[in-house]
């Protein structure tokens, strides 16, 4: 997941900056959802060992389960709100301020995990979460981006929108994790349920944002081999994310995303001439240490304390 995300970031940046006819990002997002749906259906067919078994599973879990479909439409809608709020925040805040503040989604996800999944984190894990937040902030920190803008900005609207985006990010991820782990329903069935809702949401976004231009130029305007490669990477990243959430948790997903930021930044140094700074080196060090600390096993408090040896236990038993 980390490698796919890093490759996706670098390739996406290249396709948006290499010049030429620029494709519509909204259509790319929509096609990504369609591709994730097709891949999930293929894996489900392999899981059920036949096309007929896949169709029967879809009939039971999609057509005959409107409540489950409604349940999985929640994260799709919340993610759509998050994306819109992020756009609004970037329109009213400097990029550097946005990057630093948006890292609050990491501790927000940890808090949602504790509140919604009733899962406890050790003190060391909490320290590693905030250390990761600080490390990612330093990696992305670039004061040179705080330049003058021609449009008037409203910092209050920007911070409100950013706060909503942070809360949406933490809630949607943990909600999806809770749905995945609260039943024995196949991971790929859950993915299909969510991607169907995602396709509907993104289609609405396509025609609301770029409808007039798409009618004029076409849905696949500006698509090249690299654009299709970006869509493929985004699809694989989405599928890997669901696997990571299913078998670990959303906090680990956040650590993976942070490591991907570091890798993509290093790649940007080689491909786009980005200069390494002291803050980047310090941030990378913090990210690596935080990943190591979070992965340490929790201390087992059920064992006999070290001060109470086997000999002392025997002596107390003899006394009794």
DOLO-411351 format. One record per atom (N, C-alpha, C): residue number from 1; x, y, z. Coordinates in steps of 0.02 Angstrom, whole numbers, plus 50000, padded with zeros to 5 digits. Layout:
<atoms>
NUM,X,Y,Z .
...
</atoms>
This chain:
<atoms>
1,50041,49940,50000 .
1,50000,50000,50000 .
1,50043,50063,50000 .
2,50097,50061,50039 .
2,50142,50119,50043 .
2,50176,50132,49976 .
3,50201,50079,49944 .
3,50235,50087,49880 .
3,50186,50111,49825 .
4,50126,50082,49825 .
4,50076,50103,49775 .
4,50057,50176,49784 .
5,50047,50196,49847 .
5,50028,50265,49861 .
5,50082,50315,49841 .
6,50145,50297,49855 .
6,50201,50340,49837 .
6,50207,50347,49761 .
7,50201,50290,49726 .
7,50205,50292,49652 .
7,50147,50332,49623 .
8,50088,50323,49652 .
8,50028,50360,49629 .
8,50038,50435,49636 .
9,50065,50457,49693 .
9,50074,50529,49704 .
9,50121,50560,49653 .
10,50177,50526,49641 .
10,50227,50553,49594 .
10,50199,50553,49523 .
11,50167,50498,49503 .
11,50140,50493,49435 .
11,50083,50543,49424 .
12,50041,50551,49474 .
12,49986,50599,49469 .
12,50013,50670,49459 .
13,50063,50687,49499 .
13,50093,50754,49492 .
13,50122,50763,49422 .
14,50153,50712,49395 .
14,50182,50717,49328 .
14,50128,50728,49275 .
15,50072,50692,49280 .
15,50018,50699,49231 .
15,49984,50767,49235 .
16,49987,50799,49294 .
16,49954,50865,49302 .
16,50001,50922,49287 .
17,50066,50908,49276 .
17,50114,50963,49266 .
17,50154,50956,49202 .
18,50144,50902,49163 .
18,50186,50891,49105 .
18,50163,50932,49045 .
19,50107,50967,49050 .
19,50083,51007,48995 .
19,50038,50967,48949 .
20,50015,50999,48895 .
20,49971,50966,48849 .
20,49898,50972,48870 .
21,49855,50929,48842 .
21,49784,50932,48857 .
21,49772,50901,48926 .
22,49746,50940,48972 .
22,49737,50918,49041 .
22,49670,50882,49047 .
23,49673,50821,49073 .
23,49612,50782,49081 .
23,49571,50806,49140 .
24,49507,50786,49142 .
24,49463,50806,49197 .
24,49475,50759,49257 .
25,49495,50787,49313 .
25,49510,50746,49371 .
25,49447,50711,49398 .
26,49389,50743,49390 .
26,49327,50714,49415 .
26,49310,50649,49378 .
27,49323,50647,49313 .
27,49310,50586,49275 .
27,49359,50531,49295 .
28,49421,50550,49309 .
28,49471,50501,49331 .
28,49450,50469,49397 .
29,49424,50509,49443 .
29,49401,50483,49507 .
29,49343,50435,49497 .
30,49297,50452,49452 .
30,49240,50409,49438 .
30,49262,50343,49407 .
31,49307,50346,49358 .
31,49332,50285,49326 .
31,49369,50241,49377 .
32,49403,50273,49424 .
32,49437,50236,49477 .
32,49388,50194,49518 .
33,49330,50224,49535 .
33,49279,50187,49572 .
33,49252,50129,49531 .
34,49243,50139,49465 .
34,49219,50086,49422 .
34,49270,50029,49418 .
35,49334,50047,49413 .
35,49387,49996,49408 .
35,49391,49957,49474 .
36,49386,49991,49531 .
36,49387,49956,49596 .
36,49328,49908,49601 .
37,49270,49929,49575 .
37,49212,49885,49576 .
37,49223,49823,49534 .
38,49252,49831,49473 .
38,49264,49775,49429 .
38,49315,49726,49459 .
39,49369,49753,49489 .
39,49420,49710,49519 .
39,49390,49672,49578 .
40,49350,49706,49619 .
40,49319,49673,49677 .
40,49272,49618,49655 .
41,49235,49630,49601 .
41,49189,49578,49576 .
41,49229,49518,49550 .
42,49286,49531,49519 .
42,49328,49476,49493 .
42,49355,49434,49551 .
43,49377,49467,49604 .
43,49404,49431,49662 .
43,49348,49393,49697 .
44,49288,49423,49700 .
44,49231,49388,49730 .
44,49212,49326,49690 .
45,49217,49331,49623 .
45,49202,49273,49581 .
45,49252,49216,49595 .
46,49316,49235,49605 .
46,49366,49184,49622 .
46,49353,49156,49691 .
47,49330,49199,49737 .
47,49316,49177,49806 .
47,49258,49129,49808 .
48,49206,49142,49767 .
48,49147,49097,49765 .
48,49155,49040,49716 .
49,49212,49041,49679 .
49,49232,48987,49634 .
49,49189,48980,49571 .
50,49145,49028,49559 .
50,49106,49026,49497 .
50,49071,49093,49487 .
51,49055,49106,49424 .
51,49019,49167,49408 .
51,48948,49165,49437 .
52,48919,49105,49438 .
52,48852,49098,49466 .
52,48853,49111,49541 .
53,48905,49088,49575 .
53,48910,49102,49647 .
53,48918,49175,49661 .
54,48957,49210,49619 .
54,48964,49283,49627 .
54,48898,49318,49618 .
55,48859,49299,49567 .
55,48795,49331,49554 .
55,48746,49319,49612 .
56,48748,49258,49639 .
56,48705,49242,49696 .
56,48724,49284,49757 .
57,48789,49293,49768 .
57,48812,49333,49824 .
57,48792,49406,49815 .
58,48798,49432,49755 .
58,48778,49501,49741 .
58,48703,49510,49749 .
59,48665,49460,49727 .
59,48593,49464,49734 .
59,48572,49467,49808 .
60,48606,49426,49850 .
60,48588,49424,49920 .
60,48612,49486,49959 .
61,48671,49510,49941 .
61,48703,49563,49980 .
61,48693,49633,49952 .
62,48670,49638,49890 .
62,48660,49704,49859 .
62,48586,49716,49845 .
63,48556,49675,49802 .
63,48486,49686,49782 .
63,48438,49674,49840 .
64,48452,49623,49881 .
64,48406,49605,49935 .
64,48426,49632,50003 .
65,48476,49675,50004 .
65,48499,49704,50067 .
65,48506,49779,50062 .
66,48449,49814,50055 .
66,48452,49888,50049 .
66,48481,49921,50112 .
67,48470,49890,50170 .
67,48497,49919,50232 .
67,48574,49917,50232 .
68,48601,49862,50208 .
68,48674,49857,50204 .
68,48703,49905,50153 .
69,48668,49913,50098 .
69,48689,49962,50048 .
69,48688,50032,50076 .
70,48635,50048,50114 .
70,48630,50113,50145 .
70,48685,50123,50196 .
71,48702,50070,50232 .
71,48755,50074,50282 .
71,48822,50090,50250 .
72,48836,50061,50192 .
72,48900,50073,50158 .
72,48900,50137,50117 .
73,48841,50167,50107 .
73,48839,50231,50072 .
73,48862,50288,50117 .
74,48862,50277,50182 .
74,48882,50328,50230 .
74,48955,50350,50219 .
75,49004,50303,50218 .
75,49073,50326,50206 .
75,49083,50359,50138 .
76,49046,50337,50087 .
76,49052,50368,50021 .
76,49031,50441,50024 .
77,48974,50455,50057 .
77,48950,50524,50063 .
77,48997,50566,50106 .
78,49021,50536,50160 .
78,49066,50573,50205 .
78,49131,50590,50170 .
79,49158,50543,50131 .
79,49219,50557,50093 .
79,49208,50612,50041 .
80,49148,50613,50011 .
80,49131,50666,49963 .
80,49130,50734,49998 .
81,49101,50736,50057 .
81,49101,50799,50096 .
81,49172,50819,50114 .
82,49213,50770,50134 .
82,49283,50784,50151 .
82,49320,50815,50093 .
83,49312,50788,50033 .
83,49347,50814,49975 .
83,49326,50885,49959 .
84,49261,50899,49965 .
84,49236,50966,49952 .
84,49261,51016,50004 .
85,49262,50994,50067 .
85,49286,51038,50120 .
85,49361,51052,50112 .
86,49398,51001,50090 .
86,49470,51011,50078 .
86,49481,51063,50023 .
87,49441,51060,49970 .
87,49446,51109,49916 .
87,49430,51179,49942 .
88,49377,51185,49983 .
88,49357,51249,50011 .
88,49412,51276,50058 .
89,49442,51231,50097 .
89,49495,51252,50142 .
89,49556,51278,50104 .
90,49575,51243,50050 .
90,49632,51264,50010 .
90,49619,51330,49974 .
91,49555,51346,49963 .
91,49537,51409,49931 .
91,49542,51468,49979 .
92,49545,51454,50045 .
92,49544,51508,50094 .
92,49604,51506,50142 .
93,49649,51458,50133 .
93,49708,51453,50176 .
93,49770,51445,50133 .
94,49826,51467,50159 .
94,49889,51455,50125 .
94,49904,51380,50125 .
95,49938,51356,50074 .
95,49952,51285,50067 .
95,49990,51257,50127 .
96,50039,51295,50152 .
96,50079,51271,50208 .
96,50036,51265,50271 .
97,49993,51314,50283 .
97,49947,51311,50341 .
97,49901,51251,50335 .
98,49876,51239,50274 .
98,49831,51183,50262 .
98,49867,51117,50276 .
99,49928,51109,50250 .
99,49965,51047,50259 .
99,49978,51031,50332 .
100,49997,51083,50370 .
100,50012,51072,50441 .
100,49949,51054,50480 .
101,49895,51092,50469 .
101,49834,51082,50508 .
101,49800,51017,50490 .
102,49804,50998,50427 .
102,49768,50938,50404 .
102,49797,50874,50435 .
103,49858,50878,50462 .
103,49887,50819,50494 .
103,49851,50801,50559 .
104,49806,50845,50582 .
104,49766,50829,50641 .
104,49720,50769,50629 .
105,49713,50749,50565 .
105,49672,50690,50549 .
105,49702,50627,50580 .
106,49768,50627,50592 .
106,49800,50567,50620 .
106,49778,50555,50692 .
107,49786,50605,50739 .
107,49759,50593,50806 .
107,49683,50589,50807 .
108,49649,50623,50760 .
108,49576,50619,50757 .
108,49555,50547,50742 .
109,49590,50514,50696 .
109,49575,50444,50681 .
109,49588,50400,50741 .
110,49642,50413,50778 .
110,49656,50374,50838 .
110,49601,50384,50890 .
111,49576,50446,50898 .
111,49523,50459,50945 .
111,49458,50425,50925 .
112,49442,50427,50860 .
112,49382,50392,50835 .
112,49387,50317,50846 .
113,49448,50290,50838 .
113,49458,50219,50850 .
113,49443,50200,50922 .
114,49465,50242,50969 .
114,49453,50228,51040 .
114,49379,50235,51056 .
115,49346,50287,51030 .
115,49276,50301,51047 .
115,49227,50254,51011 .
116,49239,50240,50947 .
116,49191,50202,50908 .
116,49203,50127,50911 .
117,49265,50107,50917 .
117,49281,50035,50918 .
117,49299,50010,50988 .
118,49298,50057,51038 .
118,49312,50039,51107 .
118,49379,50003,51113 .
119,49428,50028,51076 .
119,49495,49998,51076 .
119,49542,50044,51115 .
120,49584,50015,51156 .
120,49630,50054,51196 .
120,49699,50058,51162 .
121,49731,50115,51171 .
121,49799,50124,51146 .
121,49845,50136,51206 .
122,49904,50108,51203 .
122,49952,50119,51256 .
122,49980,50190,51253 .
123,50012,50211,51307 .
123,50042,50278,51308 .
123,50094,50286,51253 .
124,50132,50232,51242 .
124,50183,50233,51190 .
124,50152,50241,51121 .
125,50094,50210,51110 .
125,50060,50216,51045 .
125,50033,50286,51035 .
126,50006,50317,51089 .
126,49983,50386,51083 .
126,50041,50433,51068 .
127,50098,50421,51100 .
127,50157,50462,51087 .
127,50178,50454,51014 .
128,50176,50392,50989 .
128,50196,50380,50919 .
128,50148,50413,50870 .
129,50083,50416,50888 .
129,50034,50448,50844 .
129,50049,50522,50837 .
130,50061,50556,50893 .
130,50075,50628,50890 .
130,50145,50641,50861 .
131,50191,50594,50872 .
131,50257,50600,50841 .
131,50251,50595,50765 .
132,50209,50549,50742 .
132,50196,50542,50671 .
132,50166,50606,50642 .
133,50118,50634,50678 .
133,50086,50696,50657 .
133,50138,50751,50648 .
134,50184,50757,50696 .
134,50237,50808,50692 .
134,50285,50793,50636 .
135,50302,50729,50627 .
135,50349,50710,50574 .
135,50323,50725,50505 .
136,50258,50709,50492 .
136,50228,50723,50427 .
136,50223,50798,50415 .
137,50209,50835,50468 .
137,50206,50908,50462 .
137,50273,50936,50440 .
138,50327,50911,50470 .
138,50394,50936,50451 .
138,50413,50915,50380 .
139,50393,50854,50360 .
139,50408,50831,50293 .
139,50375,50875,50240 .
140,50312,50894,50254 .
140,50274,50934,50205 .
140,50283,51009,50214 .
141,50318,51028,50267 .
141,50324,51100,50282 .
141,50366,51135,50228 .
142,50338,51187,50199 .
142,50373,51227,50149 .
142,50350,51299,50155 .
143,50382,51339,50198 .
143,50360,51407,50208 .
143,50360,51449,50145 .
144,50399,51429,50095 .
144,50402,51469,50033 .
144,50335,51469,49997 .
145,50290,51422,50013 .
145,50226,51419,49979 .
145,50177,51471,50005 .
146,50192,51503,50060 .
146,50146,51553,50087 .
146,50156,51618,50049 .
147,50133,51620,49988 .
147,50140,51678,49945 .
147,50076,51717,49942 .
148,50080,51775,49911 .
148,50021,51817,49903 .
148,49975,51786,49852 .
149,49910,51796,49862 .
149,49860,51770,49815 .
149,49819,51828,49789 .
150,49791,51817,49729 .
150,49752,51870,49698 .
150,49680,51871,49725 .
151,49654,51812,49745 .
151,49586,51809,49770 .
151,49586,51822,49845 .
152,49532,51852,49868 .
152,49525,51866,49940 .
152,49510,51802,49977 .
153,49546,51792,50032 .
153,49538,51731,50071 .
153,49503,51747,50137 .
154,49465,51698,50162 .
154,49431,51704,50226 .
154,49457,51648,50272 .
155,49506,51664,50316 .
155,49536,51612,50359 .
155,49485,51576,50403 .
156,49432,51611,50425 .
156,49382,51579,50468 .
156,49347,51523,50430 .
157,49324,51538,50369 .
157,49292,51487,50328 .
157,49341,51430,50314 .
158,49404,51448,50301 .
158,49454,51397,50287 .
158,49465,51349,50344 .
159,49470,51376,50406 .
159,49482,51333,50464 .
159,49420,51291,50481 .
160,49361,51320,50472 .
160,49299,51282,50484 .
160,49294,51224,50435 .
161,49308,51238,50370 .
161,49306,51186,50319 .
161,49358,51133,50333 .
162,49417,51154,50355 .
162,49471,51106,50369 .
162,49454,51063,50429 .
163,49423,51092,50480 .
163,49401,51054,50538 .
163,49351,51000,50519 .
164,49303,51019,50476 .
164,49253,50970,50452 .
164,49288,50915,50413 .
165,49337,50933,50371 .
165,49373,50883,50331 .
165,49411,50834,50376 .
166,49442,50860,50429 .
166,49479,50818,50476 .
166,49432,50769,50511 .
167,49375,50794,50534 .
167,49326,50751,50569 .
167,49298,50699,50521 .
168,49284,50719,50459 .
168,49258,50672,50410 .
168,49308,50616,50395 .
169,49371,50635,50390 .
169,49423,50586,50376 .
169,49427,50533,50431 .
170,49428,50556,50494 .
170,49433,50509,50549 .
170,49371,50466,50555 .
171,49311,50497,50549 .
171,49249,50460,50558 .
171,49238,50409,50503 .
172,49247,50429,50439 .
172,49232,50385,50383 .
172,49277,50323,50384 .
173,49341,50333,50399 .
173,49387,50277,50400 .
173,49370,50227,50455 .
174,49357,50252,50515 .
174,49342,50208,50571 .
174,49273,50176,50563 .
175,49225,50213,50534 .
175,49159,50185,50522 .
175,49164,50125,50474 .
176,49202,50133,50421 .
176,49211,50078,50373 .
176,49245,50019,50406 .
177,49294,50032,50449 .
177,49327,49978,50485 .
177,49278,49942,50530 .
178,49234,49979,50564 .
178,49185,49948,50608 .
178,49137,49904,50569 .
179,49115,49927,50510 .
179,49070,49887,50469 .
179,49105,49823,50446 .
180,49168,49829,50426 .
180,49206,49771,50402 .
180,49213,49718,50456 .
181,49225,49740,50518 .
181,49242,49693,50571 .
181,49183,49673,50615 .
182,49124,49701,50599 .
182,49066,49686,50641 .
182,49025,49626,50614 .
183,49045,49598,50557 .
183,49009,49541,50530 .
183,49058,49497,50491 .
184,49033,49439,50470 .
184,49074,49392,50433 .
184,49067,49401,50357 .
185,49033,49454,50337 .
185,49024,49466,50266 .
185,49092,49476,50232 .
186,49099,49449,50172 .
186,49162,49452,50136 .
186,49185,49524,50126 .
187,49250,49534,50132 .
187,49280,49600,50121 .
187,49262,49626,50052 .
188,49261,49582,50003 .
188,49249,49604,49934 .
188,49176,49621,49922 .
189,49131,49589,49959 .
189,49061,49609,49956 .
189,49052,49678,49985 .
190,49085,49691,50041 .
190,49082,49758,50072 .
190,49111,49811,50025 .
191,49166,49793,49992 .
191,49195,49840,49943 .
191,49146,49855,49887 .
192,49114,49804,49861 .
192,49066,49813,49806 .
192,49009,49858,49828 .
193,48984,49847,49889 .
193,48930,49889,49915 .
193,48951,49962,49919 .
194,49012,49974,49942 .
194,49036,50043,49948 .
194,49051,50074,49881 .
195,49080,50035,49835 .
195,49099,50064,49770 .
195,49038,50080,49727 .
196,48984,50042,49734 .
196,48923,50060,49698 .
196,48898,50129,49720 .
197,48898,50140,49786 .
197,48879,50207,49811 .
197,48930,50259,49789 .
198,48994,50240,49788 .
198,49046,50288,49767 .
198,49038,50309,49695 .
199,49019,50263,49651 .
199,49008,50279,49581 .
199,48952,50330,49573 .
200,48898,50320,49609 .
200,48842,50367,49605 .
200,48862,50436,49630 .
201,48899,50439,49685 .
201,48921,50503,49713 .
201,48969,50539,49665 .
202,49018,50502,49638 .
202,49067,50533,49594 .
202,49036,50554,49527 .
203,48986,50517,49502 .
203,48952,50537,49441 .
203,48917,50604,49450 .
204,48886,50613,49508 .
204,48855,50677,49523 .
204,48907,50732,49523 .
205,48965,50718,49554 .
205,49020,50767,49555 .
205,49046,50784,49486 .
206,49048,50733,49441 .
206,49072,50744,49373 .
206,49030,50796,49337 .
207,48964,50787,49339 .
207,48921,50830,49300 .
207,48907,50897,49334 .
208,48915,50899,49400 .
208,48908,50963,49435 .
208,48969,51007,49423 .
209,49029,50977,49425 .
209,49091,51016,49419 .
209,49110,51030,49347 .
210,49107,50978,49304 .
210,49134,50985,49236 .
210,49084,50965,49182 .
211,49020,50964,49199 .
211,48969,50940,49152 .
211,48970,50975,49085 .
212,48974,51041,49085 .
212,48971,51079,49022 .
212,49032,51064,48979 .
213,49092,51062,49008 .
213,49153,51049,48970 .
213,49156,50976,48946 .
214,49129,50930,48986 .
214,49130,50860,48966 .
214,49084,50849,48905 .
215,49027,50883,48905 .
215,48982,50878,48847 .
215,49016,50906,48784 .
216,49056,50958,48794 .
216,49090,50990,48738 .
216,49151,50950,48714 .
217,49192,50925,48761 .
217,49255,50893,48742 .
217,49255,50818,48747 .
218,49210,50789,48786 .
218,49208,50716,48793 .
218,49230,50693,48862 .
219,49205,50636,48883 .
219,49218,50610,48950 .
219,49292,50593,48959 .
220,49324,50566,48906 .
220,49393,50543,48911 .
220,49442,50593,48880 .
221,49424,50657,48880 .
221,49467,50708,48852 .
221,49534,50711,48889 .
222,49590,50710,48852 .
222,49656,50716,48881 .
222,49685,50653,48910 .
223,49651,50596,48902 .
223,49675,50533,48931 .
223,49735,50506,48890 .
224,49787,50486,48926 .
224,49845,50455,48895 .
224,49860,50390,48933 .
225,49912,50356,48911 .
225,49932,50294,48945 .
225,49948,50308,49018 .
226,49983,50363,49032 .
226,50001,50380,49101 .
226,49940,50395,49143 .
227,49890,50426,49113 .
227,49828,50441,49150 .
227,49794,50376,49170 .
228,49791,50329,49124 .
228,49762,50263,49140 .
228,49803,50227,49194 .
229,49869,50237,49192 .
229,49912,50207,49243 .
229,49897,50238,49312 .
230,49886,50303,49314 .
230,49867,50337,49377 .
230,49801,50309,49403 .
231,49753,50299,49359 .
231,49688,50271,49380 .
231,49697,50200,49407 .
232,49739,50161,49373 .
232,49753,50093,49397 .
232,49785,50094,49466 .
233,49833,50138,49477 .
233,49866,50144,49542 .
233,49817,50165,49596 .
234,49773,50213,49579 .
234,49723,50235,49627 .
234,49676,50178,49646 .
235,49658,50137,49596 .
235,49614,50080,49609 .
235,49648,50029,49655 .
236,49711,50013,49640 .
236,49747,49965,49681 .
236,49757,49993,49752 .
237,49771,50058,49756 .
237,49779,50089,49822 .
237,49716,50084,49864 .
238,49658,50094,49831 .
238,49595,50088,49868 .
238,49582,50017,49892 .
239,49598,49968,49851 .
239,49589,49899,49871 .
239,49637,49879,49927 .
240,49700,49901,49921 .
240,49748,49886,49974 .
240,49727,49919,50039 .
241,49698,49978,50035 .
241,49675,50013,50095 .
241,49623,49972,50133 .
242,49576,49944,50096 .
242,49524,49903,50129 .
242,49553,49841,50161 .
243,49604,49812,50129 .
243,49637,49753,50158 .
243,49675,49772,50222 .
244,49710,49828,50220 .
244,49747,49852,50279 .
244,49699,49867,50337 .
245,49643,49900,50321 .
245,49594,49916,50373 .
245,49563,49852,50402 .
246,49550,49803,50359 .
246,49519,49741,50380 .
246,49563,49703,50429 .
247,49628,49698,50413 .
247,49672,49654,50451 .
247,49718,49691,50500 .
248,49718,49758,50498 .
248,49753,49796,50550 .
248,49704,49849,50577 .
249,49715,49913,50563 .
249,49668,49964,50583 .
249,49683,50029,50545 .
250,49641,50080,50556 .
250,49648,50143,50521 .
250,49710,50181,50542 .
251,49732,50171,50603 .
251,49793,50206,50626 .
251,49853,50180,50587 .
252,49856,50114,50578 .
252,49910,50086,50537 .
252,49906,50111,50466 .
253,49845,50121,50441 .
253,49837,50149,50374 .
253,49866,50219,50371 .
254,49857,50258,50426 .
254,49886,50325,50429 .
254,49962,50323,50429 .
255,49991,50274,50463 .
255,50064,50267,50463 .
255,50089,50249,50393 .
256,50052,50206,50358 .
256,50070,50188,50290 .
256,50068,50249,50244 .
257,50016,50290,50252 .
257,50010,50351,50212 .
257,50068,50399,50226 .
258,50088,50403,50289 .
258,50143,50447,50308 .
258,50208,50423,50276 .
259,50220,50358,50278 .
259,50280,50331,50246 .
259,50279,50343,50171 .
260,50219,50341,50141 .
260,50212,50354,50069 .
260,50230,50426,50053 .
261,50212,50473,50098 .
261,50229,50543,50088 .
261,50304,50552,50086 .
262,50339,50518,50131 .
262,50412,50522,50133 .
262,50442,50495,50068 .
263,50418,50436,50047 .
263,50444,50405,49986 .
263,50431,50448,49924 .
264,50370,50475,49920 .
264,50352,50517,49862 .
264,50393,50581,49861 .
265,50409,50608,49920 .
265,50451,50668,49924 .
265,50522,50653,49900 .
266,50548,50596,49921 .
266,50614,50575,49898 .
266,50615,50566,49822 .
267,50561,50537,49795 .
267,50556,50528,49722 .
267,50552,50596,49687 .
268,50518,50644,49719 .
268,50512,50711,49690 .
268,50580,50745,49687 .
269,50625,50728,49733 .
269,50693,50756,49731 .
269,50728,50735,49667 .
270,50720,50671,49649 .
270,50754,50644,49590 .
270,50719,50664,49525 .
271,50652,50668,49526 .
271,50616,50679,49464 .
271,50600,50753,49450 .
272,50586,50791,49504 .
272,50563,50860,49495 .
272,50612,50911,49523 .
273,50670,50888,49548 .
273,50720,50935,49572 .
273,50704,50967,49639 .
274,50660,50935,49678 .
274,50644,50962,49744 .
274,50706,50959,49789 .
275,50718,51012,49828 .
275,50777,51016,49870 .
275,50762,50990,49940 .
276,50806,50947,49966 .
276,50800,50920,50033 .
276,50819,50973,50084 .
277,50778,50981,50136 .
277,50791,51030,50188 .
277,50803,50995,50255 .
278,50826,51033,50304 .
278,50837,51005,50370 .
278,50771,50982,50402 .
279,50717,51020,50390 .
279,50651,51000,50417 .
279,50628,50934,50387 .
280,50643,50923,50323 .
280,50624,50859,50292 .
280,50662,50801,50324 .
281,50727,50810,50335 .
281,50767,50756,50366 .
281,50742,50741,50437 .
282,50729,50795,50475 .
282,50703,50785,50543 .
282,50635,50752,50542 .
283,50591,50774,50496 .
283,50524,50744,50491 .
283,50528,50671,50472 .
284,50572,50653,50425 .
284,50580,50584,50405 .
284,50602,50541,50463 .
285,50648,50567,50503 .
285,50672,50531,50562 .
285,50615,50519,50612 .
286,50574,50570,50623 .
286,50517,50563,50669 .
286,50467,50512,50644 .
287,50453,50512,50578 .
287,50407,50464,50549 .
287,50432,50393,50558 .
288,50495,50381,50545 .
288,50524,50314,50552 .
288,50522,50290,50624 .
289,50539,50335,50671 .
289,50539,50316,50742 .
289,50467,50302,50765 .
290,50420,50343,50743 .
290,50350,50334,50764 .
290,50322,50268,50738 .
291,50339,50249,50676 .
291,50316,50185,50649 .
291,50344,50127,50689 .
292,50407,50133,50709 .
292,50438,50080,50750 .
292,50405,50075,50818 .
293,50393,50133,50850 .
293,50364,50133,50917 .
293,50292,50105,50916 .
294,50254,50124,50865 .
294,50184,50101,50863 .
294,50180,50025,50852 .
295,50230,49998,50818 .
295,50230,49926,50803 .
295,50254,49883,50860 .
296,50280,49914,50914 .
296,50303,49875,50971 .
296,50244,49841,51005 .
297,50251,49779,51027 .
297,50195,49744,51061 .
297,50180,49777,51128 .
298,50115,49776,51145 .
298,50094,49803,51209 .
298,50121,49761,51266 .
299,50136,49793,51322 .
299,50162,49757,51380 .
299,50105,49717,51411 .
300,50117,49653,51424 .
300,50067,49609,51454 .
300,50064,49621,51529 .
301,50009,49652,51551 .
301,50002,49668,51622 .
301,49973,49610,51663 .
302,49956,49555,51627 .
302,49927,49498,51663 .
302,49980,49454,51695 .
303,50042,49462,51674 .
303,50094,49421,51702 .
303,50114,49445,51771 .
304,50148,49402,51809 .
304,50171,49420,51876 .
304,50223,49475,51870 .
305,50218,49524,51913 .
305,50265,49579,51911 .
305,50336,49555,51923 .
306,50386,49586,51892 .
306,50455,49563,51900 .
306,50478,49561,51973 .
307,50453,49607,52013 .
307,50475,49610,52083 .
307,50452,49548,52122 .
308,50398,49515,52097 .
308,50372,49457,52132 .
308,50396,49394,52096 .
309,50450,49367,52118 .
309,50480,49309,52085 .
309,50442,49245,52104 .
310,50462,49190,52070 .
310,50431,49126,52085 .
310,50444,49105,52157 .
311,50503,49121,52183 .
311,50520,49101,52252 .
311,50475,49138,52301 .
312,50462,49203,52290 .
312,50419,49240,52336 .
312,50348,49215,52334 .
313,50325,49193,52276 .
313,50258,49165,52271 .
313,50253,49101,52312 .
314,50305,49058,52307 .
314,50305,48996,52345 .
314,50304,49010,52420 .
315,50343,49060,52442 .
315,50346,49077,52513 .
315,50279,49100,52539 .
316,50242,49142,52497 .
316,50176,49165,52519 .
316,50127,49107,52523 .
317,50132,49060,52476 .
317,50087,49002,52477 .
317,50100,48959,52539 .
318,50164,48950,52557 .
318,50182,48910,52616 .
318,50154,48943,52679 .
319,50160,49011,52681 .
319,50134,49047,52739 .
319,50060,49038,52747 .
320,50023,49041,52691 .
320,49950,49031,52694 .
320,49934,48960,52717 .
</atoms>
